[in-house]
Amino acid sequence: MIYTPDTALDSQLLSQSRELVREGLALLRSTDHLVSAQRLRNELEEERRKPPRRDSKSGDAR
C-alpha cells in the first residue's frame, strides 16, 4: 500500500489545530485572575497547616 499525504487536508487540520490552541490560550489568559486567587488560597492554607516555627535564641551558632 502506498500512502500519499493529502496536503490540502493536512493544511486544513493544521489551521484548525492552531485556531483551537489560540482559543485555548485566550481562555487561559481570561481566567488567570481566578487561577491566581486559587493558587494564593492554596498557599495560605498550606502555611496554616505547617507547624509553627521555633526560632532558637539560645545561642545556636550557624
N, C-alpha and C positions, 0 to 999 in steps of 0.2 A: 504494500500500500504506500503510495506516495502522498505526502502531505504538502499542500500548497497553502500557505497562510493567506487569509483574506485581509489584505492591508486596509481596505475600507472599513471592514468590521472592527479590526484592531484599533484603528484610529478613532472610531466611534466609541468603543469601550474605554479607551484611554481618556477621551474627552469627558465622558460621563463619570469616570472614576475621579478625575481631577475636580470636577464640579462637586461631587459628594464630599471630597476632602475639604474643599473650600467652605462648604456649608457646615460641615462638622466643626471646623476650626472657628467659624463665626459663632456657632452655638457655644463653644467653649469660652470664647472671649466674652460673650454676653453674660455668662454665668460665673465669671471669675469672682465677683463680689460675694456670691453665695458660697463658693468653694473656699475662699479666703476666710470667711466668717466661721465656717465649719472647721477648718484647719486650726484656727485660733482657739475655738472652743475645745477641740480635742487636746491641744497642747496644754491649755489651762487645767483640764480635767486630769491629765497625766501628772502635772505638777502637784495638784491637790492630793493625788493618791500616793505620792512619794513620801517616805518617812521624813520627818523633819531633820535637817542637817544640824550636826553638832559642831560648833566652832570650838576648837581646842585652844584655850587661852592659858594652858598650864605650862607654857614654855616649850612646846614641841618644836624642835629645830628642824626646819625643812628648807 
